[in-house]
Amino acid sequence: MTEADKFSAGWEKLFLFAGNIVFVIVFGILAVTGDRVHRNAANWQLLLINLLVLAVLCAGSFYMPRKALPKCKHPVAMLLGIYVLLFVLQCIFVHYTYFYTGWDVDLVKWKVEGVLEGHSLQDLGADDYFSICPNNLMLFYAQYLLSKIGKLFSLEIPYNLCIYASCFCVAASCFFGSLVVRKTTRNRMVRCMYSLVSTAFILFCPWIAIPYSDTYGMLFVSLGIWAVYCLEKPVLKWPVLAFAALFGYHIKPTCIFPLFAAVILYLPGFISKWKQRWKELGILALSCLIVWGAGQGMVSWIQYSLSFRLDHEQELPPNHYIMMGMNMDTKGGFSPDDREFAVNIPTYEAKKQLIWDEIGVRWGQMTPEQKREHYLTKLIYIVNNGTFSWGDEGIFFYSIPEHDNFLNDIYREIFYPEGKYFTLYCELAQLVWMQILLGIVLLFIDKKNKVFHKAFLIIMLCGLLVFLMLFEARARYLILYSPAFLILSLYGYEGLFSRLSAKISRTPQSVA
């Protein structure tokens, strides 16, 4: 191993170690917090169950390898068939139980249907709406095209195709995650855990029925992870990653983190082996330039095709979300008052300046104790909800279609806050979520294997946590990275299983 290779390996281990410490701290805070979100059980009680589940998994890991698996000539094709079937089941599920949420989902739906009926965006007030929040424009146009296709095929409600597209994005994300797991581990127990947890926790969570940037963005995140792990040739890897990150950015800004993580980890190799890898770096730079330019061109095309113009002066600057993140009354979450304050400032430059002034005032008024308490409260608000804040953000329904069927009756009892089993659902979701985070904590057990893979995911997820701690905080924003959390967690469990197996295999057998 050359000095450059040693430096790169040390670079990866440094980020893995630092990220592992971050998640140990997060999990420790989560285990002792008294905050309960629509739950009766405390986190410390759920942790005891987590440890019991861990013991069962360890025992199961010894049994699993002894079972011979039937050979399959086309495993990826079979896997694809399974996920197609799961997607169909998702569509059936949401068709008989779906509802429309409030927030921006209902606003986008109303504007999509208005344009389909022949109204202009100016008539609908959408030009002002997208000028204020231009990050929703690409999502709107995608749903406009989907609804147009739905109308072409005479769907009773053309917009429903957007809901099925949400299901597709989640199913495709879990499929890409499964390909990553198959690529990076042969451990049958780990593969089985991914299939079971991703199906129960992600594929059929209530959020799949919400056609918004969280579920649509999940596809781009998983595509980027798949590109880094499964595509060997730079001429394929970097264009796909650039597309996933930079085009996905227009759907959900946090889709950018896979690209950041890849650049951070590959940077030492690019620098130390410049002569051998300058072409690869050129492919990366060119891919990013082309995709970013295409994205900007797409935004211009949407404005041209729908005959309107974004007003940059109305746009909310990034520091607006930092300001909301410092709002102690909302735990750093969304604040209508902060939004009203920013929207009423006439120009973009004035918005930035006055918001920075307000940020300075808020920071100066907070005592060191208040700062510590605020950001601790904000962290718990972000991570202490295995439902990704379903009971807090999923109950603002503007309209609820009536469904008279058995499946919908069961759905209401489980996923609606007034349902008989809603508390149980929240506790089970939190149990699974804590089990996932426990797996990330276990990464310290095996520090030598899959260092790059672990470091890549942990940089992404730490970047996401830092982003949410600095900007507006919502547990819902973790949804699109749920496959990444699960994959990283399974690396921790795999390391534990391997270490236990190695110890047992070295244990001398007693002679009768």
Buried (B, 14 or more C-beta within 10 A) or exposed (E): EEEEEEBBBEBBBEBBBEBBEBBBEBBEBBBEBEEBBBBEBBBEEBBEBBEEBBEEBBEEBEEBBEEEEEEEEEEEEEBBEBBEEBBEBBBEBBBBBBBBBBBBBBBBBBBBBBBBEEEEBEEBEBBBBBBBBBBBBBBBBBBBBBBBEBBEEEBEEBBBBBBBBBBBBBBBBBBBBBBBBBEBBEBEBBBEBBBEBBBEBBBBBBBBBBBBBBBBBBBBBBBBBBBBBBBEEBEEBBBBBBBBBBBBBBBBBBBBBBBEBBBBBBEBBBEBBEEEBEEBBEBBEEBBEBBBEBBEEBBEEBBEEBEBBBBEEBBBBEBBBBBBBBBBEBBBBBBEEBBEBBEEBEEBEEBBBBBBEBBEEBEEEBEEEEEEEBBEBBBBBBBBBBBBBBBBBBEEEBEEEEBEEEEBEEBBBBBBEEBEBBBBBBBBBBBBBBBBBBBBBBBBBBEEEBBBBBBBBBBBBBBBBEBBBBBBBBBBBBBBBBBBBBBBBBBBBBBBBBEBBEEEEEEEEEEE
